[in-house]
Amino acid sequence: MKIDLISDTVTRPTSGMLDAMMSAKVGDDVFKSDPTVTILQEKAADLFGMEDALFFPSGTMANQTAIKLHTQPGDKLFCDKWAHVYNYEGGGAAFNSGVSCRLIDGDRGMFTAEQLKDASAGRADIHVPFSRLVCVENTTNKGGGACWDFEELKKIKQVCLDQNLDYHLDGARLFNALVVKNETPKQYGGLFDTISICLSKGLGAPVGSILLGSKEHIAKALRIRKLFGGAMRQVGFLAAAGIYSLDNNINRLAEDHQKAKNIEQVLNSLSYIKKVEPVETNIIIFYVKDHLNADDFITSMAKKNILLTPMGDGKIRIVTHLDFSKEMLEKLVYELKVFKE
């Protein structure tokens, strides 16, 4: 039995999702004639109370499109030092949009309105990049699935309004945060200029992300998606999986969160564990003690068919998901407990 905890992107479509995909009505989406894609986009826009939405093959492309539509070459965006748009999108902000990133030293991937105000203060003339965009990530990947405080997000919005900055949410795992915090998509739709959401992480679709925004933003995004090579043809088969995931797989995220809390509790009881970051959603980040090596520990677990992810700086990541069964949890707990230092 292989236990793959590298990411929540490793899930496979359920039988119900496969049935929905195989029975999807499709057309050529480049000509806006795929009815299932249209249904997905309208469903997502309605869910968030936003004007329009666009289907993308990946979350990175959705985020990079958002950055490009909000900025011009030579501009500057603000994000946390651990933000996905800076660390894990191949330098795309610089390559695709020609913008620089002003990194904020937040806590577990989350900064405050005051920190943003300080970072964006100062001269604004021809010698410095124009400040254009603020990007936040909820939940934070490198921060261990941490959830932003919504009141702080509203304060950041006010800074954006005061300083004429656009506001983008990398909501790859936003639904995990919504379930934990008992918040609604419309709360976020009313706050951000654009939002990306991923369907292929905790929601279990095989492929796909959505970018939400105003009709003007999505019209620009359609052009940028084409430039990036992201226009797709009979993609309704994948859009059907996205529809199924939104209809069936949001509330069940609580199961992933509970399994993660169980793992957190076990890790905190083990003598060879140095630290476990607080667990809020489906991501557990922990450190083994200094006399052990994180890569060696990961290799040892892999020999037992348990796959974990190194996150740098001695961090090890576990991500729970819908393919992670109760039996797998029991096996993982057993192997963690019998591990010899």
N, C-alpha and C positions, 0 to 999 in steps of 0.2 A: 504493500500500500504506500504510494507516494503521497506525501503531504506537502503541497506547494503553497508556501506562505510568503513567497517573494512579493506578491502584490495582489490586489483585488481585481487586476486585469486578466488573471489567468482563468477566470471562470468560463464554462462552456454553456451554450444555450440549453435551457431545459426543454423537455418535450413540448410543453405548451408554447414556448417561444418559437421552437422550430416549426410547429404547426402554423403559427401566425405568419412566419416568414414564407413558408411554402405556399400559403394561400393568398399572399399579398397581390393586389392589383398594381401593376407597374407601367411606367411609360418612360420617356426620355426626360430626365430631370434638367438637363442642360436647356431644354426648351420649355421648362416649367410644366411639363405634362405628365409627371409621375404623381398620381393621386395620393399614394400612401405617404410620400414625402410631404406633400401639402398638408395632409391631415396631421402628421407629426409636428410640423412647424407651427400650425395654427393651435394645436393642443398645447405646445410648450409656451407659446406667447400668451395664451389665455391663462395658463397656470400661473404665470408670473405677473399677469396684468400689464404686459408690455405690448407695444404695437406690432412687432414683427419678430421673426426668427428665421435662422438659416441653418441647415444641416451640414455638418462638416465630417470628413473622414477621421479627424483626430482633434484632441483637445489642444495640442500644440498649434495646429493650424488655426483653430478658432481664436486662441489667445493672440497669436501673431497677427491675425487679421484685425483684431480689435486694436492692437497697438498701432498698426499702420493707418487705420481709418481715423484715429484720434490725433496723429502726429504728422510732422514733416521732418525730413532729414535735418539733422542738427539740433533737434529738440531733445528734451530730457524728460524721463519718467521717474517717478518715485516708487520704490518698493522695499520690502524688507530684505535684509541680506540673505535670508534663506528662501526667498520667493522662487517658485517654480519657473516663472518667466525669465528669471535671471540665471538660475543654476542649471536647469534641465531642459532648456529648449534650444540648445546648440548655438547659443549666441545670436539667436534669431532677431532679437530687438535691434542689434547693431547691423546684422547682415541684411535683413529684409527692410528695415525702416530707417536705418542710419541714425538711430537715437542712442543716447547714453543713459545709463541707469544710475540714479543717485540712491545708494543703498542706505537704509535706516537700520540701526542696531536695535531691533526689537527683542521681544521675549518669546521664544518658541515660534518665531515666524510672524509675530504680531506686534505692530508698533502702535503708538498712541497719537491722538490728534495733536498734542503738544509737540511730540517729536517731529511730526510732519510739518508743523508750523515753523519749528526751528530749522529744519532741513531746507525748507523752501524760502526762508528769509534771505535778505541780502540784495545785492545789486541785480538789476535787470537791464542790461544794455548789450551792445553788439559784441562785447568780449566774452559773454557767457551764454551757455545754451538756454533757449527759451523753455520754461517749465510748462508742460502741457498735460501730463497724465499722472494719475495715481493708480497703482495696481495693488489689490489685496487678494490673498488666497485663503479660502475658507472651505474645508478645513485645511490646516497647514500640513503639508506632506512631511517636510524635513523637521517640522516641529512636533511630529508624533500625533497627527490627527487632532490637534488642538482647535477649539472653536472660538471665533472672535465674539466679543461682547457686542451685542447689537447697538447698545447705547453709544459705545465708542465709535462704531462705524458711522453713526449719525453725526457725531462730533467731527469726524474726519470729513464727512460730506460738507459740513459747514465751512471747514477750511478750504475745501475745493471750490465752493461757491464764492468765498471771499477772495480767492486768488485766481479765479477763472481757470481751474483745472478740471479736466474730465476725470471720470471715476469708473474704473473697470474692475469687475470681480472675476477672478479665476475661481469659479465654483465647481472645479472638477469633482470634489466630494461634498458639495453643498448640501445634498440631501441627508448625508450623515449628520451634519450640523443641525439641520432642521428637525430631524427626529429627536436628537438629544436635547436640544434647547426648546422644543415645542414651539418652533417658529413657523412662519408660512412663506411660501415662495413670493407672494405678493408684497410682503414686507421688504424683501430684497429688490423686487422689481420696481418698487416705488422709490428706491434709494440710489441705485446705480444707473449710469448711462448705458453701459453694456454689461452683460453677464455671459460667461461661458459655463455650460454644464456638460459633464461627461456621462454618457450612457453605458460605457463599457467598463466601468469600475464596479462599485458596489451594486449598481442596478443590473449588472449581469448581461448586458447586450454584447455581442461580439465585436462591434465596431461602432464608432460614432460619437460626436459631440454636437452641441447646438450653441449658436451664438444668438443672444437676444438683445434687442435694442429698439430704437425708433425706426420708423419706415425709412427715414433718410439714412440712418446708420446701416441698416441692412441692405439698402440699395448700393451703398458704397462697398459693403462687405461682399456682395455678389460679384462685383467687379474684381475685388482683391482676391477672392477665392479662385476665380478664373486665372488670374495672373500667377497664383501660387500652384496652379495645376490641380486644384481640388474639385473642379466640376466633374460630376459623375452622371452616368446614364441611368440604367434601370436599377436605381439604388433603393427603390421601394422595398426590396427584400430585406435590406438592412434597417430601413426606417420602420418597418413592421416590428422588428425586434425592439427598437426604441420605444414604440408605442406600448408594446407589451410590458417593457420594463417600467415605464411610468405608471401603468395601470396595476401592476402586480408586485413590484419589488421595492417599493419605498418603505412601507411599514415594517417589512421583514428585516430591514437594516438593524433594528433593535436586537435581533438575534446575534448578529456579528458583533455588536457592541458588548453584549453580555459575555460572549466567549472571550473577547479581548480582556474584559475585566477579570475573568477567571484566570487567564494566563498571567495578568499583572499580579494577582494575589499570590500565585505560585512562585513567580520569579522573585518577589519580595521576600519569600521565605527561604531562599536558597543561599548557602554560604558563599558561593563563588560569584554571586551577582553583586556588582558594585553599586549600581543605580538603575532605577526604572523611572522613566519619565511618566508623569501623571497620564492615565489613560482616560480619554473621554469618548472616543468613537471606536474605530476598527483598526487603529494602528498602535502598535506597541514598540517603543524604542527603549533599548536597555544597553547597559555596559557590563562586561565581565570585569572581574578584578584585575589589577595591574599585572599580576604574575601570569595571567593567561593572555592569549592573543586572540583578538576578535575573529580574524580570518581562520585561525586554527579551530576555533569553536564552531564556526560556520561549516568548515570542512568536516569536522567530526559529526555534526548533525546530518550533513548531506550523506554520509556513509550509512546513516540510519533512515535514508529516504525522507528526510525532513529538510526542506529548502528554505533558507533564510537569506536576508539581503544585508550586505555591508553598506553603511551610509557614510563612511569616512569618520575620522576623529574617534575611532573606537566604537562607534554606534552600530548596533545591530537592530534590524527592523523585522517585525512580524506583522503581517496584514491578514486579518480574518475576512472571510467572504462566503458567498452562498454555497460554494463547493466544499467548504470546510465543515465536515460532519461532526457529530457528537463523538463518534468512534475515533476520528482523527484527533480531536481535542484530547481524549483520554490517552491516546498513544503519545502525543506530544508531551503531555504532563508527565507521563511515566518516564520518558527519555530525559526530560529535564531533571527529574528528581534523581535518576540513577547515574547521571553524568559524573565522571570522576575528574577531579581537578588535576 
